[in-house]
């Protein structure tokens, strides 16, 4: 059983930065596909970024050049560095791990004020 715990959300002004962290329990973290998703009020959950075991990353167009996903396999942790935040980035951010099955964290709120 895999458990994911996110942290690092909060309230920030537009143009500011936040770093989200997600710690995973369980084995085989290093070969897992990891991702960050977000869900704004009234909207569907959307994929923000992914990182594969070998380090290959993908981003949704709206965050390219502003967000960076990274992983530390020794700490079983995936990060999302968010810079130049905009009000439209406001959402609950969820960590996601795929290793056979798909696992989700509980989410962390990010609010960007204008």
C-alpha positions in Angstrom: 0.0 0.0 0.0 1.3 3.4 -1.0 0.5 6.6 0.9 1.2 10.1 -0.4 1.4 13.2 1.8 1.6 16.6 0.3 2.7 19.8 1.9 3.8 23.3 1.0 0.6 24.9 -0.1 -0.6 28.3 1.0 -1.5 31.8 0.1 0.8 33.8 -2.0 0.6 37.0 -4.1 0.7 37.0 -7.8 4.3 36.7 -9.0 5.3 34.8 -5.9 6.7 31.3 -5.5 5.8 28.1 -3.6 7.3 24.7 -3.5 5.1 21.7 -3.0 6.4 18.4 -1.6 5.0 15.0 -1.7 6.4 12.1 0.4 5.5 8.6 -0.5 5.6 5.5 1.6 6.3 2.0 0.2 8.9 0.5 -2.0 9.9 1.0 -5.7 9.5 4.7 -5.6 12.5 5.2 -7.9 10.7 3.4 -10.8 7.3 5.1 -10.3 5.8 7.6 -12.6 5.0 10.7 -10.5 2.8 13.6 -11.2 1.1 16.7 -9.9 -2.5 17.5 -10.8 -4.7 20.4 -9.8 -8.4 21.0 -9.4 -9.9 24.5 -9.3 -13.4 25.1 -8.0 -16.0 24.1 -10.6 -13.4 22.6 -12.9 -12.1 19.2 -13.7 -8.9 17.9 -12.3 -6.0 18.6 -14.8 -2.6 17.2 -15.1 0.1 19.8 -14.4 3.4 17.9 -14.6 4.9 14.4 -14.6 8.3 12.9 -14.1 9.3 9.4 -15.0 11.8 7.2 -13.2 14.6 8.2 -15.7 13.8 11.9 -15.1 11.9 12.7 -18.2 9.4 15.5 -17.5 6.2 16.8 -19.1 4.2 20.0 -18.4 0.9 21.4 -19.3 1.4 24.4 -21.6 0.0 26.9 -19.1 2.8 26.2 -16.6 5.8 25.7 -18.9 8.7 27.9 -18.0 7.2 28.7 -14.6 6.9 25.3 -12.8 9.5 22.6 -12.3 8.9 19.1 -11.2 11.7 17.1 -9.6 12.2 14.0 -7.5 14.6 12.8 -4.8 14.5 9.0 -4.8 16.6 8.8 -1.7 13.9 10.7 0.2 10.9 9.2 -1.7 9.8 12.7 -2.4 8.6 14.6 -5.5 8.6 18.4 -5.7 6.8 21.0 -7.7 8.6 24.4 -7.7 6.1 27.0 -8.8 7.4 30.5 -9.8 5.7 33.5 -11.2 2.4 32.3 -9.8 -0.9 33.7 -11.3 -4.4 33.9 -9.8 -5.4 31.2 -12.3 -3.0 28.8 -10.6 -5.3 28.8 -7.6 -6.4 25.2 -7.0 -6.1 22.1 -4.8 -2.9 20.4 -5.9 -2.7 16.6 -5.8 0.3 14.3 -5.9 0.0 11.2 -8.0 2.0 8.0 -8.2 1.7 5.2 -10.7 3.2 1.8 -10.0 0.8 -0.7 -11.4 -2.1 0.9 -9.6 -2.6 4.7 -9.2 -2.3 6.4 -5.9 -3.3 9.9 -4.8 -2.5 12.2 -2.0 -5.0 14.2 0.0 -4.3 17.5 -1.7 -2.9 20.8 -0.7 -4.5 24.2 -1.3 -2.7 26.8 -3.3 -4.3 30.3 -3.4 -2.8 33.1 -5.5 -4.1 36.6 -4.8 -4.1 39.3 -7.4 
